[in-house]
């Protein structure tokens, strides 16, 4: 059984691998007494439990995350996870296919906005 300290350390390593050091460093630096518990929680459970699991490959986790974030309209998180998906080896074509699924299963307006956000992130990556 994994203890909280180990789960946090493993979660931080995966969080850095997926989101990049710069993003994680900003999040850590912005942590306050009020947000510290939440930062620990997401590091241990989102990153230290879910993202470290063996059941689904990391690129698939990225595609699932993009679909959920696009479908729920979480724009800032979505843009961050487009970059993360690319870091995890997800191609622009695969991102497009994920968003096509969002259009059918969650609605064209959600997918339309997600396409615009992804386009901007991918263009910045190429530029």
Beta strands, then each sheet from edge to edge (+ up, - down):
end
